[in-house]
Amino acid sequence: MEESSGSAFAPAVLKSWSQRKNLLPGLALVALAAAGWVYVAYHSSPMSSTQSMAMDGTGGSVIFLSGWTAMMVAMMVPATLPLILLYRTIAHNRLGSAQAQVGMVALLAGYVALWAVTGIPGYAYARYYAEAASEPAAVLPASLLIVGGVYQFTPLKRICHARCSSPLFFLLRNWRPGATGALRLGIVHGVDCLGCCAGLMVGLVALGMMNLPWMLTAAVIIFAEKTIPESHHIARPLGVVMVGGGAMLLVTSLLGGMAPGMQSMWPLLLSLFSVRS
């Protein structure tokens, strides 16, 4: 009941964040997400791959994390847009227009910063995968996909999803005034979203982060889970699919190698971000 009534597209919540005064900020957020998708699509193109392979590895980790951050902006900002605009509406009523604008930017900065930090283990995994012996490298993506699927059934997933998918209740519970308070809101909401999406993100890492079809699929699922009423029903079927897919990939890997293209996915990803040993 509480989750459904507080979700982004519940009538009362939708009416609050979709006001005309939020049109321009909303369009700006959509443009930011679109820029992220353009960046990711460009760096997934064959031309960009060739150019990146020719670059030296100086600052490779920084380049990788920049690409990861752009990917998180592309995938996560659309699903978080209702919360950010709802914050702006409440802050405008309580604090005034100027502080609402500053707070909205601070909230977004905190949220994106949290997701940017999650790129650190992604970078470590990419380096390990690219340099690992063939046998461990063959089973690792399948194992991660199974782990991500199992996570979908855990209490932590359910708790974080309830918090992440109810923007009105989240703001009422965690509201703090000022830019510092908004920054904290962004970080806390990022932690909740990370707990909600961790299984799916692990699966995405296993399948290849710069694979546009997988990214688009994950983005649609994340949007649905964060915004649609009763979206908690998505978690378990998705977990079944991930565990089943991971088991099939594991068997395929052990019997004769990985699915076509998977074995070269991570070396290619590292080359996209100019990472050299």
N, C-alpha and C positions, 0 to 999 in steps of 0.2 A: 504494500500500500504506500509506504513512505517513499520507496524508490520510484514507483510509478508517478506519484503526484509531484515529485521534485525533479523529474527528468527534463531534459532541455526542451522537448516538444510537448510536454504536458501543457494544456491550454493556458493556465495562469502564468507559468514560467515563460512560455513562448510569447505571450502578450507583453511581458516585461522587457525581454531583451530584443525583440524585433521592432521596437519603436522607430519612427522615422528619423529621430535624432541620432540613431545609431547606424544609419545607412552608410555614411562616409567612413567612419571607423571600421565598419564591417567590410566594406569594399577594400579598404587598405589591408586588412588582415587576409582577405582572399587573394589580393595581389601578392602579398608576401609569400603565401603558400604556393601560388603559381610560380613565383620566381624560384622557389625551392625545387619544384618539379622540373622547370626548364634547366636548372643547373644539373640536376641528376640525369635528366635525359641526355643533355649534351655530353656529360662525362661517361655515359654509357655507349656513346656512338663509336663506331670503328675509327673515325678520324681522330677523335679525342684520345682513344686508346693508343694509337700510334704516336701521337704527340707526347703523351704522358710517358710512354716507354723510353722516349729519347731524353727525358729530363733526368737530372741527377737526383740522388736520394736525400739531399740536404733538406732538413725540415720535413721529412716524409711524414712523421707522426702528426705534425701540425696540419699538413695538407689533408691527411686522412681524416682528422677530427673536424676539419672545416667541411669536408664532404659529408661526413656523418651528421653534422649539425644541420646542413642544408636538407638532408634527407629527413631528419626529424621534424624540421619546420614544415616540409611538404606534407608529411603524413599526419602530424599531430595537431597543427594549428587549426585546420578545418573542424576537427572534432571538438576543439577547446573553444572555438569562437563563441558559442552561446554563453559559456561561463564568463569570458572576458567582457562581452557586451552587457551581460547581467550585472557584473561588477561595476561597469561604467554607469549604468542606470542608477544603481544604489548609491554609488559615490557622488554622482551628480546631485542627487536629492539631499544627501547628507553633508557634502563637503563643498559643493560648487563645481562649476565646469572645469576650471583650470586644474584643480587637484584631481578631478576625475580623469582627465587626460594623462596627467603625470602618473597617476596610480595605475592606469591601464597599461602604460608602457612598462612600468616597473613589474607588474604582474607577469606580463609576457616575457620580460627579460629573465625573471626568476624561473619560469617554467622552461624556457628554452635552455637556460644554463644547466638545469638539472638533467635534461635529456642529452645535452652535449657531453656531460661527464660520463654518461653511460657508454660513450664511444671508446673509452679507454680499454675496458675488457674486450670490446669488439676488435680493436686494433691488435691487442695481444693475441687473440684467437686467430686473426688473419695472418699474423706473422708466424705463429706456431704451425698453422695449417699449411702455409706455403713452404715451410722448411722441414716438415715432419716426414718420416719414412712413409712409404706407400701404404703399408698395412694399417697403422694407426690413423692415417689420413682418410682411408677408405671408410672406416666405421664411425669416425667422429661426427660427421653431419647427421647420420642416422641416429646416433645416440642422443644428440642434442634435440633432434625433432621429437624423439620419444619423451625426453625429459620435459620439453615444453608442453607436450600433450598431457602428461601426467599432472603438471602444475595446474591445468585447467580444472581439476577436480578438488583442489586444496581449499581449506577454509580461508587462507590468506587471499586467494584469488577472489572469493566471494565477498570478503570484507572490503577489500580495496575497490572492487567493482561497485559496490553499494555507495561508497564515498565518491568515486570518480564520476559516476553517472547521474549524480543528483546535485547539479550546480547550486540550486537555491539553498538546499540544506547545508552544503559545504560552506557557502558564504556566511550563512547565519551562525554556524558553529565556529568558524575560524576568522571572522571579520576582525581586522585591525585597521585603524585609521592611518592615513599618511602613506608616503612612498615606501617607507621601510616596511610598513604593514602589508602593503600590496606586494612587495618583493617576497616577503615571507609567504603570503598566500600562493604566489606562483610556485615557489619551491615545494610547499606542502602539497599542493595539488599535483605537482610533478611526481612526487613520491607516491601518492595514491594511484596515479595513472601508470606509473612504472609497475607497481604491485598488481594492477589490473591487467596490464599488457605484457608482463614479463614472459609468460609462456609463448605468446605469439611472436614476440621479438626474438626469443631464443630460436624459434622455428624459422624465422626470417633469416637470422644469421646462418643457420644450418644450410638453408637453401641458396643463399647468395644475396647479399644486401643490395647490390646494384642491378639485380634482375628486375626490370620494370614490371612485368606481369605479377611477380610475387609481391612487389611493393604495393601495386595498386590493389591487389586482393587484400593485403594486410590493412591498407588504409581504409578500405570500405568496411572491413570487419571492425576496426577500431572506431570508426565513425558511428556504426550501428550500436556498438556496445556502450559508447559514451553518451548517446543522445536519445535513442529510441526507448520508449517505455517497455518494461518487461524484457529488456535485452539480456538479462541474466540467463535466459533460456538458451542463448547462443553458446555458452561456455562449454558445456559437456559434449554436445555433438561435435564441436570443433576439436575438443580433446580427443575424442574417438578417432576422428579423421587423422589428426596429427600422429597419434600413437600407431594407428594402422599403417599410415604412410611411412613412418619411421621404421617400423618392423619390416615392411617390404623392401625399403632401401637397404636396411641392414643385411637382410638375407641376400639381396642382389650383390651387395658389396663383398660379402664373405664368399659367395660362390664364384664370383668372376669379375669383380670390379664395379665401379660406381656407374650410376646412370650416365648416359652420354652428356658430356659437358661439365659434369659436376667436379671431376678431378682437377680441371684447369680453372675452376671458378675463382678460387682464392688467390692463386698467383696472378690472374688477370686483374682481380680487384686491387691487389697491392700495386700493380703496375699502373692502374688508373689513377691512383693517388701518389704516384712517383715514389714508391717505397722500394729501396734496393737494399740487399744484404750488405 
